C-alpha cells in the first residue's frame, strides 16, 4: 500500500493530490481503491463547485470538505488496528474476493459519512470560530453532492437488470443502508458533539460509541457474498 502522510488535510488541492496518489498506487480491485475512486470524483466535483462559488460560504465549505477528507486520509494511512473502528472492516477486508465492489464503496461511504462527517463539522466550526448551524447550508450542499455520487455508484456497481435478482444478497445489502439517513444522523451527532465540547470525558465517550456503532454497520455491509 502506498504511504500517505498522516498530517490532517487542510486544503482541497492537497486532498486531491493525495487521493490521486492513492488511485495510482492501489490495485483497482482493492477495497480502499474502490472507495477512493468514488471519493476522488466527489472531491473533484467539490473543487469545481468551489471555483463556481456554488456555496453560501466558499471558505467554510472548503474547510469542511478538506477536514472531512483529512479524516479518511489519516485512516487509510494508519495500520488497521490503529484506525478508527468505523474504518477497520474496510481496511481488514479490502482484499477479500468474496466481497463485491459495491460493498466496498458503501462501506467506505458509511464510515466516512456516519463517523467522519460529524467530527469534521466540529473541526471546521472550531477552526473558523463558528458554530455548526453556521455551516448547515453548506453541509446540506455537500450532502447533495454525496447523494448524487452515491446514486451513480449504485448504477455503476450494481448488476445489470438481466443479472439483478430480488433475492440476491447484494440487493438486500444495498437496500438496507441509506445515505440520507446517515447524513441526518451525522448532523445530529455533530450538534451533540458541539454541546459536549467542554466536557472532554463525555465528548470522548460519545465519539467512541459513534465510531463503534458505525463500524458494526460497516462489518455488516462487508459480509462476503461470493466464494
The 8 nearest C-alpha neighbors of each residue, nearest first, counted from 0:
[[1, 25, 2, 24, 21, 76, 26, 3],
 [0, 2, 24, 3, 21, 25, 20, 76],
 [1, 3, 76, 0, 4, 21, 5, 75],
 [4, 2, 76, 5, 1, 17, 72, 73],
 [5, 3, 6, 2, 76, 73, 72, 7],
 [4, 6, 73, 3, 76, 7, 72, 77],
 [5, 7, 4, 8, 73, 69, 72, 3],
 [8, 6, 69, 9, 5, 73, 70, 66],
 [7, 9, 69, 65, 10, 66, 14, 6],
 [10, 8, 65, 66, 7, 62, 11, 69],
 [9, 11, 13, 65, 12, 8, 14, 62],
 [10, 12, 14, 65, 13, 15, 61, 9],
 [11, 13, 15, 14, 10, 16, 46, 65],
 [14, 12, 16, 10, 15, 11, 17, 8],
 [13, 15, 11, 17, 12, 16, 8, 18],
 [16, 14, 12, 18, 13, 17, 19, 11],
 [17, 15, 13, 19, 14, 18, 20, 12],
 [16, 18, 20, 14, 15, 19, 13, 21],
 [19, 17, 21, 15, 20, 16, 14, 39],
 [20, 18, 22, 16, 21, 17, 15, 23],
 [21, 19, 17, 23, 18, 22, 24, 16],
 [20, 22, 18, 24, 19, 23, 25, 17],
 [23, 21, 19, 20, 24, 25, 18, 32],
 [22, 24, 20, 21, 25, 19, 26, 18],
 [23, 25, 21, 22, 1, 20, 26, 0],
 [24, 26, 22, 32, 21, 23, 27, 0],
 [27, 25, 29, 28, 24, 32, 23, 22],
 [26, 28, 29, 32, 25, 33, 22, 30],
 [29, 27, 26, 30, 33, 32, 100, 94],
 [30, 28, 32, 26, 93, 31, 27, 94],
 [31, 29, 93, 33, 103, 32, 28, 94],
 [30, 32, 34, 33, 29, 35, 93, 89],
 [31, 33, 35, 29, 30, 34, 25, 27],
 [34, 32, 30, 31, 36, 35, 104, 29],
 [35, 33, 104, 37, 31, 36, 32, 107],
 [34, 36, 32, 38, 37, 33, 39, 31],
 [37, 35, 39, 34, 38, 33, 32, 40],
 [38, 36, 34, 35, 40, 39, 41, 33],
 [37, 39, 41, 35, 40, 36, 42, 34],
 [38, 40, 36, 42, 41, 37, 35, 43],
 [39, 41, 43, 38, 37, 42, 44, 36],
 [42, 40, 38, 44, 39, 43, 45, 37],
 [41, 43, 45, 39, 44, 40, 46, 38],
 [44, 42, 46, 40, 45, 41, 39, 47],
 [43, 45, 47, 41, 42, 46, 48, 40],
 [44, 46, 42, 48, 43, 47, 49, 41],
 [45, 47, 49, 43, 44, 48, 42, 50],
 [48, 46, 44, 50, 45, 49, 51, 43],
 [49, 47, 51, 45, 53, 50, 46, 52],
 [48, 50, 52, 46, 51, 47, 57, 53],
 [51, 49, 47, 48, 52, 46, 53, 57],
 [50, 52, 48, 49, 53, 47, 54, 46],
 [53, 51, 49, 50, 54, 48, 57, 55],
 [52, 54, 48, 51, 49, 55, 57, 50],
 [55, 53, 57, 56, 52, 137, 60, 49],
 [54, 56, 137, 57, 136, 53, 52, 60],
 [55, 57, 59, 54, 58, 60, 137, 52],
 [58, 56, 60, 54, 59, 61, 49, 52],
 [59, 57, 61, 60, 56, 62, 63, 49],
 [58, 60, 62, 56, 61, 57, 63, 134],
 [61, 59, 57, 63, 62, 58, 137, 64],
 [62, 60, 64, 58, 59, 63, 57, 65],
 [63, 61, 59, 65, 60, 64, 123, 66],
 [62, 64, 60, 66, 123, 61, 65, 67],
 [65, 63, 61, 67, 62, 66, 60, 68],
 [66, 64, 68, 11, 9, 62, 67, 10],
 [65, 67, 69, 63, 68, 119, 64, 8],
 [66, 68, 119, 64, 65, 69, 70, 116],
 [69, 67, 65, 71, 70, 66, 64, 72],
 [68, 70, 8, 66, 7, 72, 71, 67],
 [69, 71, 73, 68, 72, 67, 74, 115],
 [72, 70, 74, 68, 69, 73, 75, 111],
 [71, 73, 69, 75, 74, 70, 76, 68],
 [72, 74, 76, 70, 5, 71, 75, 69],
 [75, 73, 71, 82, 77, 72, 76, 70],
 [76, 74, 72, 77, 73, 71, 90, 82],
 [77, 75, 73, 3, 74, 72, 5, 2],
 [78, 76, 74, 75, 82, 81, 79, 73],
 [77, 79, 81, 80, 82, 76, 75, 74],
 [80, 78, 82, 81, 87, 90, 77, 91],
 [79, 81, 78, 82, 87, 77, 83, 84],
 [82, 80, 78, 79, 77, 83, 74, 84],
 [81, 83, 74, 79, 77, 80, 78, 87],
 [84, 82, 85, 86, 87, 81, 210, 74],
 [83, 85, 87, 214, 86, 211, 210, 82],
 [214, 84, 86, 110, 213, 210, 83, 87],
 [87, 85, 84, 83, 89, 88, 110, 90],
 [86, 88, 90, 84, 89, 79, 91, 85],
 [89, 87, 91, 218, 90, 86, 92, 217],
 [90, 88, 92, 93, 87, 91, 86, 106],
 [91, 89, 87, 93, 88, 92, 79, 86],
 [90, 92, 88, 89, 87, 93, 79, 94],
 [93, 91, 89, 95, 94, 90, 88, 30],
 [92, 94, 30, 89, 90, 29, 95, 91],
 [93, 95, 92, 29, 96, 30, 28, 91],
 [96, 94, 92, 97, 93, 98, 223, 30],
 [97, 95, 98, 94, 225, 99, 226, 223],
 [96, 98, 225, 223, 226, 224, 95, 99],
 [99, 97, 223, 96, 95, 224, 221, 102],
 [98, 100, 102, 101, 97, 103, 224, 96],
 [99, 101, 103, 102, 104, 33, 156, 98],
 [102, 100, 104, 156, 103, 99, 105, 157],
 [101, 103, 105, 100, 104, 99, 221, 106],
 [102, 104, 100, 106, 30, 101, 105, 107],
 [103, 105, 34, 101, 107, 102, 106, 33],
 [106, 104, 108, 102, 107, 103, 109, 101],
 [107, 105, 109, 217, 103, 108, 104, 220],
 [106, 108, 110, 104, 109, 105, 34, 111],
 [107, 109, 105, 111, 106, 110, 112, 104],
 [108, 110, 106, 113, 107, 112, 111, 105],
 [111, 109, 85, 107, 113, 108, 114, 112],
 [110, 112, 115, 108, 109, 114, 113, 107],
 [113, 111, 116, 109, 114, 110, 115, 108],
 [112, 114, 109, 110, 181, 185, 111, 213],
 [113, 115, 112, 110, 111, 116, 210, 117],
 [116, 114, 111, 118, 117, 112, 119, 70],
 [117, 115, 112, 119, 118, 114, 67, 185],
 [118, 116, 189, 185, 120, 119, 115, 188],
 [117, 119, 121, 115, 120, 116, 122, 189],
 [118, 120, 122, 67, 116, 121, 117, 66],
 [121, 119, 123, 117, 118, 122, 124, 116],
 [120, 122, 124, 118, 119, 123, 125, 189],
 [123, 121, 119, 125, 120, 124, 118, 126],
 [124, 122, 126, 120, 63, 125, 121, 62],
 [125, 123, 129, 121, 130, 127, 126, 122],
 [124, 126, 128, 122, 123, 127, 121, 129],
 [125, 127, 123, 124, 128, 122, 129, 62],
 [128, 126, 124, 129, 125, 123, 59, 62],
 [129, 127, 125, 126, 124, 130, 123, 122],
 [130, 128, 124, 127, 133, 125, 131, 126],
 [129, 131, 124, 133, 132, 128, 134, 125],
 [130, 132, 134, 133, 124, 135, 120, 129],
 [133, 131, 135, 134, 130, 136, 129, 190],
 [132, 134, 131, 130, 135, 129, 136, 124],
 [135, 133, 131, 132, 137, 136, 138, 59],
 [134, 136, 138, 132, 137, 133, 139, 131],
 [137, 135, 139, 138, 134, 140, 55, 133],
 [136, 138, 140, 139, 135, 134, 60, 54],
 [137, 139, 135, 141, 136, 140, 134, 142],
 [138, 140, 142, 136, 137, 141, 135, 143],
 [141, 139, 137, 143, 142, 138, 144, 136],
 [140, 142, 144, 138, 143, 139, 137, 145],
 [143, 141, 139, 145, 140, 144, 138, 146],
 [144, 142, 140, 146, 145, 141, 139, 147],
 [143, 145, 141, 147, 142, 146, 148, 140],
 [146, 144, 142, 148, 143, 147, 149, 141],
 [145, 147, 143, 149, 144, 148, 142, 150],
 [148, 146, 144, 150, 145, 149, 143, 151],
 [147, 149, 151, 145, 150, 146, 152, 144],
 [150, 148, 152, 146, 151, 147, 145, 153],
 [151, 149, 153, 147, 148, 152, 146, 154],
 [150, 152, 154, 148, 149, 153, 155, 147],
 [153, 151, 149, 155, 154, 150, 156, 148],
 [152, 154, 150, 156, 151, 157, 155, 149],
 [153, 155, 151, 152, 157, 156, 150, 158],
 [156, 154, 152, 153, 157, 151, 158, 101],
 [157, 155, 101, 153, 154, 152, 158, 100],
 [156, 158, 153, 154, 155, 159, 101, 163],
 [159, 157, 163, 162, 156, 160, 161, 155],
 [158, 160, 162, 161, 163, 157, 154, 156],
 [161, 159, 163, 162, 158, 164, 157, 165],
 [160, 162, 159, 163, 158, 164, 157, 165],
 [163, 161, 159, 160, 158, 164, 157, 167],
 [164, 162, 160, 158, 161, 159, 165, 167],
 [163, 165, 167, 166, 162, 170, 160, 161],
 [164, 166, 167, 170, 163, 171, 168, 169],
 [165, 167, 164, 168, 170, 171, 169, 163],
 [166, 168, 164, 169, 170, 165, 171, 163],
 [169, 167, 171, 170, 172, 166, 224, 165],
 [170, 168, 172, 171, 167, 173, 224, 102],
 [171, 169, 173, 168, 167, 172, 174, 165],
 [170, 172, 168, 174, 169, 173, 175, 167],
 [171, 173, 169, 175, 174, 170, 168, 220],
 [174, 172, 170, 175, 171, 169, 176, 102],
 [173, 175, 171, 172, 176, 170, 177, 169],
 [174, 176, 172, 173, 171, 177, 170, 220],
 [177, 175, 174, 173, 178, 172, 105, 180],
 [178, 176, 180, 179, 181, 175, 174, 173],
 [177, 179, 181, 180, 182, 176, 146, 109],
 [178, 180, 182, 181, 177, 183, 146, 142],
 [179, 181, 183, 177, 182, 178, 184, 176],
 [180, 182, 178, 184, 179, 183, 113, 185],
 [183, 181, 185, 179, 184, 180, 178, 186],
 [182, 184, 180, 186, 185, 181, 179, 187],
 [183, 185, 181, 187, 182, 186, 188, 180],
 [186, 184, 117, 188, 182, 183, 187, 113],
 [185, 187, 189, 183, 188, 184, 117, 182],
 [188, 186, 184, 190, 185, 189, 183, 191],
 [189, 187, 185, 191, 190, 186, 117, 184],
 [188, 190, 117, 192, 186, 191, 187, 193],
 [189, 191, 193, 187, 188, 192, 194, 186],
 [192, 190, 188, 194, 193, 189, 195, 187],
 [193, 191, 195, 189, 194, 190, 196, 188],
 [192, 194, 190, 196, 195, 191, 189, 121],
 [193, 195, 191, 192, 196, 190, 197, 198],
 [196, 194, 192, 198, 202, 193, 197, 191],
 [195, 197, 193, 198, 194, 192, 202, 199],
 [198, 196, 195, 199, 194, 202, 193, 201],
 [197, 199, 195, 196, 201, 200, 202, 194],
 [200, 198, 202, 201, 197, 203, 196, 195],
 [201, 199, 203, 202, 198, 204, 205, 195],
 [200, 202, 204, 203, 199, 198, 205, 195],
 [203, 201, 199, 195, 205, 200, 204, 198],
 [204, 202, 206, 200, 201, 205, 199, 207],
 [205, 203, 201, 207, 206, 202, 200, 208],
 [204, 206, 208, 202, 207, 203, 201, 209],
 [207, 205, 203, 209, 204, 208, 210, 202],
 [206, 208, 210, 204, 209, 205, 203, 211],
 [209, 207, 211, 205, 210, 206, 212, 204],
 [210, 208, 206, 212, 207, 211, 205, 213],
 [209, 211, 207, 85, 213, 208, 212, 84],
 [212, 210, 214, 208, 209, 213, 84, 207],
 [213, 211, 215, 209, 214, 210, 208, 216],
 [212, 214, 216, 85, 210, 215, 211, 113],
 [85, 213, 215, 217, 211, 212, 84, 216],
 [216, 214, 218, 212, 217, 213, 211, 219],
 [215, 217, 219, 213, 214, 218, 220, 212],
 [218, 216, 214, 220, 106, 219, 215, 88],
 [217, 219, 215, 221, 216, 88, 220, 214],
 [218, 220, 216, 217, 221, 222, 215, 172],
 [219, 221, 217, 218, 222, 106, 102, 216],
 [222, 220, 218, 219, 102, 223, 217, 98],
 [221, 223, 219, 220, 224, 218, 98, 102],
 [224, 222, 98, 97, 225, 221, 95, 226],
 [223, 225, 97, 98, 222, 226, 168, 169],
 [226, 224, 97, 223, 98, 96, 99, 222],
 [225, 97, 224, 96, 223, 98, 95, 99]]
